Each structure stands twice: as C-alpha cells, then as structure tokens.
Amino acid sequence: MTKLDLHYVEPRLVELYDRANPRGADTDFYLGLAAELQAQTIVDLGFGTGLLTRELAAAGRRVIGVDPSPAMLAYARRKPGAERVAWVEGDSSALGTPAADLAMMTGNVAQVFLTDDEWATTLRHMHQALRPGGYLAFESRNPAARAWEQWNRETTYEKSYTPFGVVEEWLELVHVGDGRVRFEAYNVFDTGETLVVPSELRFRTLEEITRSLTSTGFSVAHVYGDWQRGPFVDTSRLMVVVARRN
Ligand SMILES: C[S@@+](CC[C@H](N)C(=O)[O-])C[C@H]1O[C@@H](n2cnc3c(N)ncnc32)[C@H](O)[C@@H]1O
C-alpha cells in the first residue's frame, strides 16, 4: 500500500490544499498541451483535489484520474464537473491500458517516487497506459536550483484565515542527501493544535530523468524551464518534461 503524507489524508489539510495550490500557470500549461496535442483520452496520476482533472474533462475528453488517497478522491468527487471524470483509487498499477493520448503527473507528483525502482515501475505503467506515439508530461524541481535552501520558517511562514480558523504554516528542512530531501510542514491552528507533516521528495537530475525515460521506451520531446515554455537552463527552478512513447 502507498504510504501517504498527512497532507493527503487529514481532512482539514485536504480541504486547504487548493488554497495553497490554486489554479495557475501550471494549469494553463497542461491544458494548453492537451489542446495542442488534440488529446481525447488523458490519464492523470496523482490528481490531488482534481482541479486540473475536472477542467480537462470539461472539454468533452475521456479523462481517467488515479490517486491512492481516499480523502483526495472523496474531495475531488464532490466538486462540480466531477461526474465527467473516471476516478480511480490506486497507484500507477491501476492505470490499465486505456491507449491514452496523454498521461500526466502534475504538482511535482514525479518527486514522490523516492527509489529508482518505484520511479521505473511508475514510468512503465505510464508507458502501458499510452498508445504508441502518445505523450507523457510532468514537472520536477531542478536539484541545481536547491529549492530546499528556502524551506525554513523565515522564508515560508504564512498566516491565513481559513474555514478552520486562523492557520499558521511554514516548512522546516530536516535532511538533504542522496538526491532526497526530508522536510516537515507545520500547521498551527488557532486552537493551539499543531499538525506536523513529515515529507520526503526525490530530486532527480535531468540526466537521471532522461536515462529513465529512454530505458522505458520514451523519447524526450521537450524540456522547458518554466510554464511559459522558456528553455531549460542550469539555473531553472523547474524541469517541465514532455516525452513521447516510442
Ligand atoms: C502534491 S499533490 C499533486 C496534486 C495534483 N496533481 C496537483 O497538480 O496539484 C500529490 C498527489 O500525489 C498523490 N500520491 C502520493 N503518492 C502517490 C503514488 N505512489 N502514486 C500516485 N500518486 C501518489 C497524493 O495522494 C497527492 O494527491
């Protein structure tokens, strides 16, 4: 069974997810890509609250959303337009073989796969879910930009007024090593309750990503350095990868 961060399990944190991760340039990028590729069948692995998933389906496409979190799934299902999506609780092994035109992992889902084995298995399942010539798109933070150096209380502190009262939030870095970053997200409610969410992400280099894609039967079509399709350079914060199933 997939081990899930408390962010995707605790009902209040699930409810607050879209406030911290609202619709943005990333949403526009993936919607634009789906339109440009004229994708009719799309799979979205790790759909979260399903914000993008529902928009993709609104255009009359066949959209399959897969996520292992029952709480995220329940939230996504309650939202307008949810009835147009085929929601599946599970990990990449639940994707099946829908001969999709486009498969995506958005919101840095690609970084939750900590080991090389988990990543290779996920890519294999994405490959099986696509038709030959179909596209895989995802983003991952560029390790060279060392985002974790900003993951401290001073830089990340935010206080917001939410349906659950005032919530203070910040990140604390715990450990960096072997391409992995461990950190804790603090959530302090005005009742005095503190929820600490331990989390770990894998930061793969572009070389590691390219090698894993090639050995799974993908060709890298584009690597962008931002959501406006600017070129990827060493200092880019993001790697936005579009690969094609051979
Ligand atoms: C940061 S959220 C991204 C949500 C959404 N795609 C977005 O763009 O905002 C990560 C999501 O990945 C899901 N997840 C965690 N482990 C996973 C796994 N092994 N396979 C697929 N999804 C996973 C979580 O349940 C959560 O919904």
The ligand as an ORCA input file, in Angstrom:
! r2SCAN-3c Opt
* xyz 0 1
  C       1.370     17.461     -4.489
  S      -0.098     16.538     -4.806
  C      -0.370     16.929     -6.517
  C      -1.824     17.012     -6.858
  C      -2.196     17.500     -8.239
  N      -1.700     16.641     -9.294
  C      -1.774     18.946     -8.480
  O      -1.280     19.256     -9.564
  O      -1.966     19.772     -7.585
  C       0.496     14.878     -4.820
  C      -0.570     13.817     -5.040
  O       0.119     12.599     -5.333
  C      -0.578     11.555     -4.702
  N       0.352     10.421     -4.496
  C       1.126     10.159     -3.429
  N       1.794      9.013     -3.608
  C       1.446      8.558     -4.838
  C       1.796      7.397     -5.603
  N       2.661      6.488     -5.150
  N       1.231      7.234     -6.812
  C       0.363      8.162     -7.300
  N       0.004      9.280     -6.625
  C       0.533      9.463     -5.411
  C      -1.105     12.144     -3.400
  O      -2.203     11.404     -2.898
  C      -1.484     13.554     -3.848
  O      -2.834     13.629     -4.228
*
